[in-house]
């Protein structure tokens, strides 16, 4: 049986409240959700039980080891930890985890929300794609190659560099970098091995052909100025999942819940209450 993960719970403990599981992105941890959770309205916290989980090797689960470090094994631990059906909200890499959860354990996923995530993060040229797909916008492979190389030399510097990319495109980039850094440094940074192996998930994962299989309510949220999930890819993703809904936050970065917290909370709250207001 898969090992269980440490998690934290906020909001309503009423059995009628709908669980909402928040999954963080690469190199970070669940502390990044603290501003979002603290700003939620009473109506929201009365309706939902918010659960934050650190991915294996990160934050409170830094010592949780899985081998190989795969989305399948991450979801196995997550599935063993969260016993009841829940809404899964995943940011960036967390979006891939939430997608895998929705596809492999659909009975456990009430709805899927992806934030600044893509079914395929890496940029691909037309000649490397299936004939029905055009150029696929994404992160240039050399960028992640550089991060792999930097990880071997200086883990902290690599994390700091990635945090800057998270905030690029925000109208208040310095403030956002400072806030994200303060939040995630509340926990020890992951090991080089965990960072390297989890970074590979962003390079190798590809859910484009499977998105159409997701039948649960599905909301996709993006930042207009995201440097990791470019605006051009949003239309391509929409073609692959016509049953989903989307919202693009103007002038927002890769972390719209940090750069545009009020807008983010409003859009997410309205969507969730529309589908799950008991």
C-alpha positions as MATLAB code, in Angstrom:
seq = 'XXXXXXXXXXXXXXXXXXXXXXXXXXXXXXXXXXXXXXXXXXXXXXXXXXXXXXXXXXXXXXXXXXXXXXXXXXXXXXXXXXXXXXXXXXXXXXXXXXXXXXXXXXXXXXXXXXXXXXXXXXXXXXXXXXXXXXXXXXXXXXXXXXXXXXXXXXXXXXXXXXXXXXXXXXXXXXXXXXXXXXXXXXXXXXXXXXXXXXXXXXXXXXXXXXXXXXXXXXXXXXXXXXXXXXXXXXXXXXXXXXXXXXXXXXXXXXXXXXXXXXXXXXXXXXXXXXXXXX';
ca = [
       0.000    0.000    0.000;
       1.229    3.481   -0.815;
       2.496    5.635    2.015;
       0.318    8.466    3.295;
       1.297   12.142    3.153;
       1.121   14.865    5.765;
      -1.618   17.388    5.005;
      -3.247   20.442    6.598;
      -6.954   21.255    6.759;
      -8.671   24.656    6.933;
     -12.215   25.970    6.746;
     -15.310   23.987    7.582;
     -15.155   20.641    9.377;
     -18.833   20.033    8.684;
     -19.375   16.709    6.957;
     -21.467   18.459    4.318;
     -18.568   20.740    3.336;
     -16.905   19.881    0.035;
     -13.173   19.090    0.270;
     -10.904   21.254   -1.900;
      -7.355   19.918   -2.267;
      -4.641   22.452   -3.210;
      -1.471   21.186   -4.933;
       1.612   23.387   -5.343;
       4.093   23.711   -8.189;
       7.702   22.666   -8.794;
      10.331   23.702   -6.255;
       7.780   25.129   -3.834;
       5.473   23.830   -1.106;
       1.987   24.245    0.329;
       2.931   27.416    2.247;
       2.433   29.288   -1.018;
      -1.339   28.956   -0.479;
      -1.369   30.810    2.855;
      -2.375   34.250    1.452;
      -5.132   32.662   -0.622;
      -6.537   30.731    2.350;
      -6.397   33.717    4.718;
      -8.351   35.892    2.272;
     -11.249   33.502    1.714;
     -14.723   34.721    2.622;
     -16.837   33.201    5.376;
     -19.269   31.945    2.742;
     -16.442   30.028    1.099;
     -14.989   28.544    4.280;
     -18.452   27.474    5.392;
     -18.960   25.598    2.145;
     -15.539   24.036    1.649;
     -12.922   22.184    3.630;
      -9.561   23.348    2.260;
      -6.797   20.745    2.288;
      -3.176   21.540    1.424;
      -0.765   18.732    0.631;
       2.963   18.947   -0.020;
       4.061   16.712   -2.871;
       6.415   13.870   -1.873;
       9.873   15.284   -1.174;
       8.586   18.820   -0.572;
       7.650   20.852    2.506;
       6.185   18.731    5.319;
       6.655   15.651    3.135;
      10.333   16.290    2.415;
      11.296   12.895    3.822;
       8.630   10.984    1.907;
      10.476    9.045   -0.774;
       9.003    7.472   -3.886;
      10.825    5.515   -6.552;
      10.561    6.210   -9.365;
       9.427    9.812   -8.939;
       6.434    9.619  -11.253;
       2.975   11.141  -11.446;
       1.548    7.645  -11.028;
       3.366    7.146   -7.730;
       2.583   10.659   -6.497;
      -1.116   10.068   -7.138;
      -0.940    6.687   -5.388;
       0.259    8.420   -2.210;
      -2.274   11.212   -2.647;
      -5.093    8.735   -3.197;
      -4.044    6.867   -0.050;
      -4.046   10.132    1.938;
      -7.298   11.835    0.872;
     -10.016    9.266    1.491;
     -13.104   11.168    0.382;
     -14.000   12.545   -3.066;
     -12.729   16.111   -3.458;
     -12.187   19.002   -5.831;
      -8.543   19.036   -6.947;
      -6.871   22.351   -7.717;
      -3.343   22.074   -9.057;
      -0.947   24.887   -9.857;
       1.713   24.368  -12.538;
       3.266   20.937  -11.823;
       0.413   20.438   -9.363;
      -1.923   20.741  -12.352;
      -0.316   17.650  -13.888;
      -0.776   15.769  -10.617;
      -4.431   16.833  -10.403;
      -4.980   15.818  -14.040;
      -3.476   12.377  -13.423;
      -5.732   12.042  -10.381;
      -8.825   12.938  -12.405;
      -7.954   10.487  -15.164;
      -6.955    7.495  -13.032;
      -9.269    7.966  -10.044;
     -12.319    9.761  -11.480;
     -14.539    8.588   -8.623;
     -12.326   10.536   -6.190;
     -12.343   13.807   -8.173;
     -15.500   15.952   -8.008;
     -13.999   18.691  -10.172;
     -10.651   19.705  -11.611;
      -9.138   23.195  -11.495;
      -5.779   23.805  -13.152;
      -3.884   27.040  -12.491;
      -1.124   28.152  -14.872;
      -0.705   24.580  -16.023;
      -0.419   22.831  -19.357;
      -0.910   19.236  -20.477;
       2.462   19.621  -22.226;
       4.850   22.201  -20.777;
       7.625   21.876  -23.350;
       7.604   23.784  -26.631;
       7.476   21.579  -29.707;
       7.951   22.351  -33.361;
       5.394   21.317  -35.967;
       7.601   18.580  -37.446;
       7.784   16.761  -34.094;
       4.027   16.717  -33.520;
       1.147   14.620  -34.785;
      -0.070   15.841  -38.164;
      -3.275   17.318  -36.721;
      -1.386   19.579  -34.317;
       0.318   22.852  -35.126;
       3.325   24.297  -33.304;
       2.941   23.739  -29.555;
       3.955   26.771  -27.462;
       5.678   26.166  -24.169;
       8.937   26.325  -22.253;
      11.989   26.064  -24.475;
      13.759   22.764  -23.694;
      17.084   24.551  -23.147;
      15.557   26.456  -20.210;
      14.845   23.288  -18.240;
      18.164   21.807  -19.326;
      19.840   24.821  -17.764;
      17.904   24.290  -14.529;
      19.039   20.653  -14.379;
      22.637   21.801  -14.795;
      22.297   24.553  -12.177;
      20.771   22.134   -9.670;
      24.037   20.182   -9.606;
      25.945   23.348   -8.720;
      23.708   25.384   -6.394;
      20.241   24.248   -5.313;
      19.287   27.465   -3.505;
      20.341   29.638   -6.430;
      18.327   27.479   -8.815;
      15.200   27.794   -6.652;
      15.700   31.566   -6.402;
      15.974   31.815  -10.174;
      12.810   29.810  -10.670;
      10.925   31.968   -8.184;
      11.809   35.011  -10.278;
      10.327   33.314  -13.343;
       7.131   32.673  -11.374;
       6.639   36.420  -10.962;
       7.753   37.573  -14.429;
       4.992   39.499  -16.145;
       3.469   40.767  -12.922;
       3.080   44.563  -12.620;
       4.638   44.298   -9.152;
       7.287   41.648   -9.752;
       9.632   42.546   -6.865;
       6.818   42.413   -4.323;
       5.614   39.064   -5.683;
       9.115   37.529   -5.618;
       9.594   38.689   -2.038;
       6.242   37.255   -0.974;
       6.681   33.872   -2.693;
      10.225   33.540   -1.336;
       9.093   34.342    2.213;
       6.314   31.768    1.994;
       8.224   28.824    0.565;
      11.316   29.321    2.722;
       9.247   28.466    5.785;
      10.214   24.866    5.019;
      13.530   23.244    4.166;
      14.219   23.113    0.456;
      13.873   19.711   -1.234;
      16.873   17.530   -1.989;
      18.682   17.865   -5.305;
      17.408   14.442   -6.306;
      13.761   15.357   -5.669;
      14.110   18.649   -7.525;
      15.844   17.018  -10.474;
      13.395   14.130  -10.745;
      10.293   16.310  -10.352;
      11.646   18.805  -12.890;
      11.796   15.926  -15.353;
       8.015   15.544  -15.002;
       7.594   18.994  -16.558;
       9.777   17.862  -19.472;
       8.271   14.464  -20.162;
       4.567   14.602  -19.228;
       2.048   14.849  -22.044;
      -1.708   14.706  -21.378;
      -2.913   16.315  -24.606;
      -4.602   13.194  -25.950;
      -6.251   12.426  -22.592;
      -7.835   15.785  -21.740;
     -10.998   14.969  -23.668;
     -11.559   12.031  -21.298;
     -12.068   14.311  -18.299;
     -15.801   14.412  -17.616;
     -15.852   16.253  -14.291;
     -16.417   20.033  -14.157;
     -13.092   21.464  -15.329;
     -11.861   25.037  -14.904;
      -8.573   26.276  -16.383;
      -7.049   29.498  -15.025;
      -4.179   31.391  -16.651;
      -2.080   34.520  -16.350;
      -1.983   36.650  -19.482;
       1.741   37.400  -18.975;
       2.805   33.932  -17.854;
       6.345   33.175  -19.048;
       6.045   29.412  -18.472;
       2.573   28.762  -19.894;
       2.407   31.243  -22.798;
      -0.863   32.784  -23.872;
      -0.618   31.158  -27.312;
      -0.974   27.674  -25.831;
      -4.306   28.429  -24.137;
      -6.260   28.263  -27.403;
      -4.591   24.950  -28.256;
      -5.545   23.496  -24.877;
      -9.137   24.704  -25.326;
      -9.372   22.692  -28.559;
      -8.409   19.548  -26.657;
     -10.950   19.951  -23.866;
     -14.093   21.549  -25.224;
     -16.100   20.630  -22.122;
     -13.926   22.792  -19.832;
     -14.149   26.465  -18.909;
     -11.301   28.963  -18.804;
     -10.385   32.393  -17.481;
      -7.325   34.506  -18.279;
      -6.217   37.094  -15.717;
      -5.024   40.293  -17.379;
      -1.413   41.277  -16.589;
      -1.076   38.248  -14.327;
       2.026   36.101  -13.919;
       2.546   32.355  -13.518;
       1.134   32.730   -9.997;
      -2.135   34.674  -10.474;
      -3.246   33.893   -6.921;
      -0.186   35.914   -5.798;
      -0.105   38.675   -8.425;
      -3.900   39.155   -8.635;
      -5.345   37.657   -5.427;
      -8.687   39.514   -5.421;
      -9.509   38.668   -9.038;
      -8.353   35.089   -8.569;
     -10.468   34.565   -5.471;
     -13.539   36.066   -7.096;
     -13.351   33.949  -10.246;
     -12.611   30.731   -8.379;
     -15.234   31.346   -5.675;
     -18.003   32.083   -8.167;
     -17.187   28.975  -10.196;
     -17.000   26.662   -7.196;
     -20.150   27.996   -5.571;
     -21.966   27.640   -8.884;
     -21.126   23.950   -9.021;
     -21.022   23.041   -5.335;
     -23.231   25.447   -3.391;
     -25.261   23.154   -1.166;
];
